[in-house]
């Protein structure tokens, strides 16, 4: 199982040019938390030192013990969903943008957030990642009109009722 196990060229050629990739864990956020923790350890306040040791320790633990893997690759004509190595899957799913009915980000209360994609055939896919913001930014670049929030705004605009205040002066 090398790193290049999921590099499938015929899948990527059909999806156009590469835009971005989303992984499972937020590496930069963990690095920043570790740096802040070390900076707090350099202060002379014992409470700040205690908090800094905890912050640096937790971020280092998560950085080295939580497995990092690719979750999805975003192209200009579709997305590739990589298998979750914890579920022992070995197939890549390719989804063109015309197959997607809508997408949204669902926040997890006790776990990672998930990117929910509803396909045109009403199949719902949940892509679990701690980088849902990055995935939403990429998807807003290529298919902004299929985000659930924007679809709901369009529906609300269409059924908007013209309301006139009764005490307003009429012309």
Secondary structure, DSSP 4 states (H G I P E B T S, - for coil): --TTTT--HHHHHHT-SEEEEEESS-HHHHHHHHHHHHHHHTSS-HHHHHHHHHHHHHHHHHHHHSPP-EEEEEESSEEEEPPPGGGT----EEEEGGGEEEEEEE--SSS-EEEEEEETTS-EEEEEES-HHHHHHHHHHH-GGGBHHHHHHHHHHHTPPP---TTSPP-
